[in-house]
Amino acid sequence: MTCGDIIKIIIAIILPPLGVFLETGCSGAFLLNILLTILGYIPGIIHAVYIITTR
């Protein structure tokens, strides 16, 4: 895990779709994260951190 990943995780906690967008760009994961964040803030955070740590 690099320093950039840590910054992305902090951004993902504050605004989950932005963290995913910084990692993947405008992709299916980004759109899914927007949907999860609308349905519930915590699922959006979990998905964002998962995407950042696995890529």
C-alpha positions in Angstrom: 0.0 0.0 0.0 1.4 3.3 -1.1 1.0 6.8 0.3 -1.4 7.5 -2.6 -3.6 4.6 -1.6 -3.8 5.9 2.0 -4.9 9.3 0.6 -7.5 7.7 -1.6 -8.9 5.7 1.4 -9.2 8.9 3.4 -11.0 10.5 0.4 -13.2 7.4 0.1 -14.3 7.7 3.7 -15.3 11.3 3.2 -16.9 10.9 -0.3 -16.9 7.2 -1.5 -17.6 7.8 -5.2 -14.7 10.2 -5.5 -12.3 7.6 -4.1 -13.5 5.0 -6.6 -13.4 7.5 -9.4 -9.7 8.4 -8.6 -8.9 4.7 -8.7 -10.9 3.4 -11.7 -12.2 6.4 -13.6 -15.7 6.4 -15.0 -16.4 2.7 -14.9 -19.0 0.2 -13.7 -17.4 0.2 -10.3 -17.9 3.9 -10.1 -21.5 3.7 -11.0 -22.1 0.9 -8.6 -20.5 2.9 -5.8 -22.8 5.9 -6.5 -25.8 3.5 -6.2 -24.4 2.0 -3.0 -23.7 5.4 -1.5 -27.3 6.6 -2.3 -28.7 3.4 -0.7 -26.5 3.8 2.4 -23.4 5.6 3.2 -21.6 2.7 4.9 -22.0 0.2 2.0 -20.5 2.9 -0.3 -17.5 3.3 2.0 -17.0 -0.5 2.2 -17.1 -0.9 -1.6 -14.8 2.1 -2.1 -12.1 0.8 0.3 -12.4 -2.7 -1.3 -11.9 -1.3 -4.8 -8.9 0.8 -3.7 -7.2 -2.0 -1.8 -7.6 -4.7 -4.4 -6.3 -2.7 -7.4 
